[in-house]
């Protein structure tokens, strides 16, 4: 599954925002339109485009231009497990929206929700009926960065 942003910019929770719905709808609401596709599959992996934390850490400076910062309360990590999404990648352009403390909070929130997460050398492995796959969770923005992915692919191949 592609990008899943379970937050709104700068924690805006006004009426009609995703964070407002978090407080006013069941977690299953967010994936009602795709439930039929993820309920019966072996594994669903999504890209988690936000952080999870209850810390009141300020967003990090991203410089000039149009920027967005996405953070939800830690308890909202269960939206994935409540909707049959077993794993997420947390390696993307919003991973460090609020810095290293909130990144650690995100991993802990996903662990608490029972959601496997992948990030660079923390590869997601799945095995069924004698087949084992490894999902390498990396991101890059320029072709020159592609070679940096090779060690993670080798690690997955070894395992």
SULLINDA-V123168 format. One record per pair of residues at least 4 apart in sequence whose ideal C-beta (glycine too) atoms are under 7 Angstrom apart, sorted by the first residue. I is the first residue (numbers start at 1). J is the second residue. Records with the same first field share a line. If there is no record, write none. Layout:
BEGIN
I->J ; J
END
This chain:
BEGIN
1->44 ; 45 ; 46 ; 85
2->47
3->47 ; 49
4->46 ; 47 ; 48 ; 49
5->49 ; 50 ; 70
6->18 ; 50 ; 72 ; 76 ; 79
7->18 ; 19 ; 50 ; 70 ; 71 ; 72
8->12 ; 17 ; 18 ; 19
9->68 ; 69 ; 70
10->59 ; 69
11->19 ; 71
12->17 ; 19
13->17 ; 19 ; 20
14->20
15->20
16->20
18->22
19->72
20->24
21->25 ; 29
22->72 ; 76
25->29
27->78 ; 79 ; 82 ; 83
28->32 ; 82 ; 83
30->79 ; 83
31->35 ; 38 ; 83
34->38
35->39 ; 83
37->41
38->44 ; 83 ; 84 ; 85
39->84
42->128
43->86 ; 87 ; 126
44->84 ; 85 ; 86
45->87 ; 88 ; 89 ; 124 ; 135
46->80 ; 85 ; 88
47->88 ; 89 ; 92
48->88 ; 89 ; 90
49->70 ; 92 ; 94
50->70 ; 71 ; 72 ; 94
51->70 ; 71 ; 94 ; 97 ; 98 ; 102 ; 103 ; 106
52->72 ; 74 ; 76 ; 77 ; 105 ; 106 ; 109 ; 110
53->57 ; 71 ; 74 ; 98 ; 102 ; 105 ; 106
54->73 ; 74
55->101 ; 102 ; 105
57->98 ; 99 ; 101 ; 102
59->69 ; 97 ; 98
60->96 ; 97 ; 98 ; 99
62->67
69->97 ; 98
70->94 ; 97
71->97 ; 98 ; 102
72->76
74->105 ; 109
77->109 ; 110 ; 112 ; 113 ; 115
78->82 ; 113
79->83
80->85 ; 88 ; 113 ; 115
81->113 ; 114 ; 115
86->115 ; 116
87->115 ; 116 ; 117 ; 118 ; 124
88->110 ; 115 ; 117
89->118 ; 137
90->95 ; 106 ; 117 ; 119
91->95 ; 119 ; 120 ; 137 ; 138 ; 139
92->139
95->103
96->103
98->102
99->103
100->104
101->105
102->106
103->107
104->108
105->109
106->110
107->111 ; 117
108->112
109->113
110->115 ; 117
116->124
118->122 ; 123 ; 124 ; 135 ; 137
119->137
120->137 ; 138 ; 152
121->152 ; 155
123->134 ; 135 ; 136 ; 152 ; 155 ; 156
124->135 ; 137
125->132 ; 134 ; 159
126->133
127->131 ; 132
134->156 ; 159
136->149 ; 152 ; 153 ; 156
138->149 ; 152
140->145 ; 146 ; 148 ; 149
141->145
149->153
150->154
151->155
152->156
153->157
154->158
155->159
END
